[in-house]
């Protein structure tokens, strides 16, 4: 089986450097699991990991905004694996709307079941003070994407809402999650993709009760050879 060009679309998380909680504590194995033994001076460790569910590149499930919505463990894998189409909006300025007309024009080739990735070029600001200075998507555009029966939506910045209105109202999240469409935030490296359509894999931890989870997102492009 031939594997195409692989592009990693997820951030490398560095404990202590993230604006969201991420901590690793290291123990020698017998400190937590006394039944395991190690030789003197042998490096045999085990770690505890504490993190905010929205740290770094992460996928959000309906449970994030809907009390009875599906959690991360219940997102069907077919919604997180498959063909993805990349829509380029790098010309948009911070706090500028991506309208339904613009989404319709850029997304004319979207097929039912596609994952849609919005490229803003603002990925370099993730984790910085300016991360919320980004374009936003109109709710009518989100509704149009829902009507196109997309399986998942992703973006290479910290979100899809107009944060100037309110940090408490998230109509785009509400629309997506009411229609059982997960959302990926803080993607990176979309600019490294050479094609507008790729094969995408998004795999969160299968932990019951999580509203969101950091993910490793990998794109595979067909090669011309």
C-alpha positions in Angstrom: 0.0 0.0 0.0 1.4 3.4 -1.0 1.4 6.2 1.6 1.4 9.8 0.4 3.1 12.9 1.8 2.4 13.2 5.6 1.9 16.6 7.2 1.5 17.0 11.0 -1.3 19.6 11.6 -1.0 19.6 15.4 1.1 21.7 17.9 3.9 20.2 20.0 2.8 20.9 23.5 5.4 21.9 26.0 4.6 21.7 29.7 5.2 25.0 31.4 5.0 27.0 28.2 1.3 26.7 27.4 -1.3 29.3 28.4 -3.6 26.5 29.3 -2.8 24.0 32.1 -0.4 21.2 31.2 1.8 19.5 33.8 3.8 16.4 33.9 5.1 14.9 37.2 7.7 12.1 37.0 8.2 9.3 39.5 10.3 6.2 39.6 8.0 3.3 38.9 7.9 1.8 42.4 6.7 5.2 43.9 3.3 4.7 42.3 3.4 1.0 41.5 5.1 -0.8 44.4 4.8 -4.2 42.8 7.2 -3.1 40.1 11.0 -3.1 40.9 14.0 -1.6 39.3 17.7 -1.9 39.7 19.6 0.7 41.6 20.2 3.8 39.4 18.1 2.2 36.7 16.0 4.7 34.7 12.5 3.2 34.9 9.8 5.9 35.3 6.1 6.5 35.2 4.4 9.9 34.9 1.2 11.7 35.9 -0.3 14.1 33.3 -2.7 16.9 34.1 -4.1 19.1 31.4 -7.0 21.3 30.4 -9.1 19.5 27.9 -8.8 22.5 25.4 -5.0 22.8 25.5 -3.2 23.0 22.1 -4.7 21.4 19.0 -7.9 19.9 20.3 -11.3 18.6 19.2 -14.5 19.7 21.0 -17.5 17.5 21.3 -21.2 18.5 21.6 -21.0 17.9 25.4 -18.8 21.1 25.6 -21.9 23.2 25.0 -24.9 20.8 25.3 -25.6 19.1 28.6 -26.9 15.9 27.0 -24.6 16.0 24.0 -22.1 13.4 23.0 -18.7 13.5 24.7 -15.4 12.9 23.0 -15.5 9.2 23.4 -18.9 9.1 21.5 -17.8 11.0 18.4 -18.0 8.5 15.6 -14.6 7.8 14.1 -16.0 8.3 10.6 -16.5 12.0 11.4 -12.8 12.3 12.3 -11.2 10.3 9.5 -11.7 10.9 5.8 -11.4 13.5 3.1 -10.8 17.1 4.1 -11.1 20.2 2.0 -9.1 23.3 2.9 -10.7 26.7 2.4 -8.2 29.6 2.2 -9.1 32.8 4.1 -5.6 34.0 4.8 -6.5 37.3 3.3 -8.9 38.0 6.1 -7.9 40.5 8.8 -8.4 40.1 12.6 -12.1 40.7 13.6 -13.2 40.5 10.0 -16.2 38.3 9.1 -16.0 35.3 6.9 -19.5 35.5 5.3 -21.8 32.9 4.1 -21.3 34.1 0.5 -17.5 33.7 0.9 -17.8 30.3 2.4 -20.2 29.2 -0.4 -17.8 30.5 -3.1 -14.7 28.9 -1.5 -16.5 25.7 -0.6 -18.3 25.0 -3.9 -16.5 21.6 -4.0 -17.6 20.5 -0.5 -19.1 17.0 -0.6 -21.4 15.4 2.1 -19.2 13.8 4.7 -16.2 16.1 4.1 -14.1 17.5 6.9 -13.7 21.3 6.3 -10.6 23.1 7.4 -10.5 26.9 7.5 -7.0 28.3 6.9 -6.6 31.8 8.4 -2.8 31.9 8.8 -3.2 33.0 12.4 -1.8 29.8 13.8 1.5 31.5 14.8 -0.5 33.6 17.4 -1.9 30.6 19.3 -0.9 30.8 22.9 -0.1 34.5 22.7 -1.9 37.6 23.8 -3.1 38.3 20.2 -4.6 34.9 19.6 -8.1 36.3 19.8 -7.3 38.8 17.1 -8.6 36.6 14.3 -11.2 36.4 11.6 -14.5 34.9 12.6 -17.2 32.9 10.8 -20.7 34.2 10.4 -23.5 32.0 11.9 -25.2 31.9 8.5 -22.0 30.4 7.1 -21.9 27.8 9.8 -25.6 26.9 9.0 -24.7 26.5 5.3 -21.9 24.1 6.2 -24.3 22.1 8.3 -26.7 22.0 5.4 -23.8 20.6 3.3 -23.6 17.7 5.8 -20.0 18.2 6.7 -18.7 15.7 9.2 -16.3 18.0 11.2 -15.0 21.6 11.1 -11.5 22.7 11.9 -9.6 26.0 12.0 -6.0 27.1 12.4 -6.6 29.7 15.2 -8.2 29.8 18.6 -11.8 29.8 17.5 -14.7 30.6 15.2 -16.7 33.1 17.2 -16.8 36.9 17.1 -15.2 37.6 20.5 -15.9 41.3 20.3 -19.6 40.6 20.9 -19.3 38.4 24.0 -17.0 35.7 25.4 -20.1 34.1 26.8 -22.2 33.6 23.7 -21.1 31.0 21.2 -23.8 30.7 18.5 -21.5 28.9 16.0 -20.6 26.3 18.6 -24.3 25.9 19.4 -25.2 25.4 15.8 -22.5 22.8 15.1 -23.1 20.8 18.3 -26.8 20.8 17.9 -26.1 19.0 14.6 -23.5 16.7 16.2 -20.6 18.2 14.3 -17.3 18.3 16.3 -14.9 21.3 16.1 -11.1 21.2 15.9 -9.3 24.4 17.1 -5.7 25.5 17.0 -4.6 23.6 13.9 -1.2 24.4 12.5 0.9 23.9 9.4 -2.1 24.2 7.0 0.3 26.4 4.9 2.5 23.3 4.3 -0.3 21.5 2.4 0.1 21.6 -1.3 -3.3 20.4 -2.2 -6.8 21.7 -1.4 -8.1 18.2 -0.6 -6.3 15.7 1.7 -6.9 12.6 3.7 -7.2 13.5 7.4 -6.9 11.6 10.6 -8.0 13.1 14.0 -7.7 10.7 17.0 -8.6 11.9 20.5 -8.3 9.7 23.6 -11.3 7.5 24.2 -12.1 8.8 27.6 -15.8 8.9 28.7 -17.0 12.2 29.9 -14.5 14.5 28.2 -16.0 17.7 26.6 -12.8 18.1 24.5 -9.4 16.5 24.1 -5.9 17.4 22.7 -5.4 15.5 19.4 -2.7 14.6 16.9 -4.1 15.7 13.5 -2.3 14.2 10.5 -3.0 15.0 6.8 -1.9 12.7 4.0 -1.6 14.1 0.5 -1.6 12.1 -2.7 1.8 12.3 -4.4 2.2 13.0 -8.1 4.6 10.1 -8.5 
